[in-house]
Amino acid sequence: MLYQIRMEEGQGMRCFRPWRSRVFRFAVSAAEGMGFVCGGTLGIACLVWKLGMPPVSVLRFAAGLLWCTGAFLAGRRCGLHGRRYGALEGAVCGVLLLAMRLLGARLLGESFGGTGWYVWLLPLTGALGGVLGVNTKLRRAPN
């Protein structure tokens, strides 16, 4: 009888809580980071369409800023829901975004020459986001 009550309350071992799974947390966090990068890229494309083509250095800076912000947001979400190991889990989210960037460059036939800075920038900004997410005070528990 006691076992049935615990299972109904969600305290049993067979209760599935997706945010306690690291793989699920990494996947959703990386998807949020990629969503930000895609949305920002769409916004930059609209600005280029309306205002004209800026110098290539400005576009590269904007792209780097988008990728670093996406890694930061992914790390923050992962740290916010994990509540421990923020730097490590944020760095993993940054590495996942780096892998997505390299895969996208490979699929588009681009060279990997411009990815040297991203190798250490994305895990670093992801780790900073993870630390910030873990240390954020919450008014209520995350989903």
C-alpha positions as CSV (number, residue, x, y, z in Angstrom):
1,M,0.0,0.0,0.0
2,L,2.8,2.4,0.9
3,Y,4.6,1.6,-2.4
4,Q,1.4,2.5,-4.4
5,I,1.1,5.8,-2.6
6,R,4.7,6.8,-3.4
7,M,4.2,5.9,-7.0
8,E,1.1,8.0,-7.2
9,E,2.9,11.0,-5.7
10,G,5.7,10.7,-8.2
11,Q,8.4,9.8,-5.6
12,G,8.9,6.3,-6.8
13,M,11.9,5.1,-8.8
14,R,9.8,4.5,-11.9
15,C,8.6,8.1,-12.2
16,F,10.1,9.7,-15.3
17,R,11.4,13.2,-14.8
18,P,13.0,14.4,-18.0
19,W,15.1,17.2,-16.6
20,R,17.0,14.8,-14.3
21,S,18.3,13.1,-17.4
22,R,21.5,14.8,-18.5
23,V,21.1,13.7,-22.2
24,F,17.7,15.2,-22.4
25,R,18.9,18.4,-20.6
26,F,21.8,18.7,-23.0
27,A,19.6,18.1,-26.1
28,V,17.0,20.7,-25.1
29,S,19.6,23.3,-24.1
30,A,21.5,22.9,-27.3
31,A,18.3,23.1,-29.3
32,E,17.5,26.4,-27.5
33,G,21.0,27.7,-28.3
34,M,20.6,26.7,-32.0
35,G,17.2,28.3,-32.1
36,F,18.7,31.6,-30.9
37,V,21.5,31.3,-33.5
38,C,19.0,30.6,-36.3
39,G,16.7,33.4,-35.2
40,G,19.5,35.9,-35.0
41,T,20.8,34.8,-38.4
42,L,17.4,35.4,-39.9
43,G,17.3,38.9,-38.3
44,I,20.7,39.7,-39.7
45,A,19.6,38.5,-43.1
46,C,16.6,40.8,-43.0
47,L,18.8,43.7,-42.0
48,V,21.2,43.0,-44.9
49,W,18.2,42.7,-47.3
50,K,16.8,46.1,-46.2
51,L,20.0,48.1,-45.6
52,G,22.5,46.6,-48.0
53,M,25.6,44.5,-47.6
54,P,28.0,45.6,-44.8
55,P,31.7,44.7,-44.7
56,V,32.5,41.0,-44.3
57,S,34.3,41.8,-41.0
58,V,31.0,43.1,-39.5
59,L,29.2,39.9,-40.6
60,R,31.8,37.7,-39.1
61,F,31.7,39.6,-35.8
62,A,27.9,39.4,-35.7
63,A,28.0,35.6,-36.5
64,G,30.6,35.1,-33.7
65,L,28.5,37.1,-31.3
66,L,25.4,35.0,-32.2
67,W,27.2,31.7,-31.7
68,C,28.7,32.8,-28.3
69,T,25.3,34.1,-27.1
70,G,23.7,30.9,-28.2
71,A,26.3,28.8,-26.2
72,F,25.8,31.1,-23.2
73,L,22.0,30.6,-23.3
74,A,22.3,26.9,-23.7
75,G,24.7,26.6,-20.8
76,R,22.5,28.8,-18.7
77,R,19.4,26.7,-19.3
78,C,21.4,23.5,-18.6
79,G,22.7,24.9,-15.4
80,L,19.4,26.3,-14.4
81,H,17.7,22.9,-14.7
82,G,20.6,20.8,-13.5
83,R,21.4,22.9,-10.4
84,R,24.9,21.4,-10.2
85,Y,28.1,21.0,-12.3
86,G,27.3,24.3,-14.1
87,A,30.7,24.9,-15.6
88,L,31.1,21.3,-16.9
89,E,27.6,21.0,-18.3
90,G,27.7,24.5,-19.8
91,A,31.0,23.6,-21.5
92,V,29.4,20.4,-22.9
93,C,26.6,22.5,-24.3
94,G,29.2,24.8,-25.9
95,V,30.9,21.8,-27.4
96,L,27.6,20.5,-28.8
97,L,27.0,23.9,-30.5
98,L,30.6,23.7,-31.8
99,A,29.9,20.3,-33.3
100,M,26.7,21.7,-34.9
101,R,28.6,24.6,-36.4
102,L,31.3,22.2,-37.8
103,L,28.7,19.9,-39.2
104,G,26.9,22.9,-40.8
105,A,30.2,24.1,-42.3
106,R,30.9,20.6,-43.6
107,L,27.4,20.3,-45.2
108,L,27.7,23.7,-46.9
109,G,31.2,22.9,-48.2
110,E,33.0,25.7,-46.3
111,S,36.5,25.4,-44.9
112,F,37.1,25.0,-41.2
113,G,39.6,27.9,-41.3
114,G,37.4,30.4,-39.5
115,T,36.5,28.0,-36.6
116,G,39.8,28.4,-34.7
117,W,38.4,31.0,-32.2
118,Y,35.2,29.0,-31.7
119,V,37.1,26.0,-30.4
120,W,37.7,27.7,-27.1
121,L,35.1,30.5,-27.2
122,L,32.0,28.4,-27.3
123,P,32.8,26.0,-24.4
124,L,34.0,29.1,-22.4
125,T,30.8,31.1,-22.9
126,G,28.7,27.9,-22.3
127,A,30.6,27.3,-19.0
128,L,30.0,30.9,-18.0
129,G,26.3,30.5,-18.7
130,G,26.2,27.2,-16.8
131,V,27.8,28.8,-13.7
132,L,25.3,31.7,-13.9
133,G,22.4,29.3,-14.3
134,V,23.4,27.2,-11.3
135,N,23.8,30.3,-9.1
136,T,20.5,32.0,-10.1
137,K,18.0,32.1,-7.3
138,L,14.7,30.6,-8.3
139,R,11.3,31.7,-7.0
140,R,9.8,28.4,-8.1
141,A,11.3,25.1,-9.3
142,P,12.0,24.8,-13.0
143,N,9.8,22.5,-15.2
